[in-house]
């Protein structure tokens, strides 16, 4: 009798594993079809976009690039110099030194001739104490905020407090932007005033030639582990994120490259510091924030502005990265679980949230249990040839659908193309066993975290919605606008009140205003035959 129950349990787990496999790959297939249609439409739109004309116009909104840095002594100067060459009409760079223990601040000071400078904050998000704000005498639009260590999310909040522009861009200190990446990622804000956040492609630079702050020669990495991640990034960005953006259900904007509307992010409370996945948690919270308040919005993805980054090339580094990603996924979804299957949140609550919750967050658990169950039926001699053939046939079917050579058309060398094709075969054969193991480790950590968490983190309200340009005029506070009154303490920056005009009376927050942007069609007249998924430019 006991053996019968064990047999039923094992085959029940195998059935769940097979159903999970079919459902997951069906979602991948449908997402690929949606993404293919969206990419074709996007390429047609690009033919009417003249980037050169747009860069030279006054239509582009001002952008602040926020770069959190911790112990980046070796790369901070080169990375900051690279940002000086980006082709955008109006932008400034704020490097946030998050309590580095090395000579990061000293190196930046020497390279850019930094001097202490006053900068009126435009928001009052709580952060660890800011020690000093510096400005470059050589490049007046380059700033450095030196603060006590509080983690990446805390550093981003410090940069957000110092931001004065309508839009702010977040990149990692080791990321490399294409010269016109800012212009291309800002385009959705020009096309649709409802846009509040845009994500861009992140490509892997391992194996490529980098010089002068640019990727000069795109090549495949020689490491097998890195080559597998090249395909993973391309498929994740060009299929998954394009498809979810088409449904206005994007839940992830990579922390390595994203552009946001400053006022909405401040209104939502900035970045939460109690998660390792602050980038995804912010996007999920922005969806919830706008849906619950009835604010028209779009969070989208642009498949051609490129940020390049390094990927892990050792098993240990990859395992730590995937463990962190899986914990961040759980820490982003569990606090907002009321969105699950909730029609109030539209396509996010009915489609995207269930997918990430059941197939991504709980997926590693199902996969590992499936391996255990299959090993169990083999040990007791109860395996079924029909089950094995069904699983194998589905694996081959989906592998042929997704295993094309398109990802490597832009490789410049024949050896790179051959390695690309070989990587596809290796990836189909290897499957996701290694990734599942690392994600399962993250799931275990996230489960412990979720059990200990009993309530969602509070959202910091926006107490004053005045534009930064209104708060400060010619270096002095405007006399007729609401502005936060900040007092620096030894531990945190606290908001003590809101002054209104010259009377210092407390004022209520004004209703959010959506500033209209210029439309691209008013300035884009020539044709630019540029392929969105050219591998030589980058395409994830």
BELWOCOR-V876509 format. One record per run of one state. SS is the DSSP state (@ for helix, = for strand, . for the rest). FROM is the first residue (numbers start at 1). TO is the last residue. Records with the same first field share a line. If there is no record, write none. Layout:
BEGIN
SS->FROM-TO  FROM-TO
END
This chain:
BEGIN
.->1-1  47-50  56-62  70-75  85-90  99-103  113-113  117-127  129-129  137-141  148-151  163-166  173-175  178-180  192-194  205-208  212-213  218-223  247-256  268-277  294-297  310-314  340-342  362-362  380-384  403-405  409-413  431-432  453-467  474-475  478-481  489-491  501-519  523-540
@->2-46  51-55  76-84  104-112  152-162  181-191  224-246  262-267  278-293  315-339  343-361  363-379  385-402  406-408  414-430  433-452  468-471  520-522
=->63-69  91-98  114-116  128-128  130-136  142-147  167-172  176-177  195-204  209-211  214-217  257-261  298-309  472-473  476-477  482-488  492-500
END
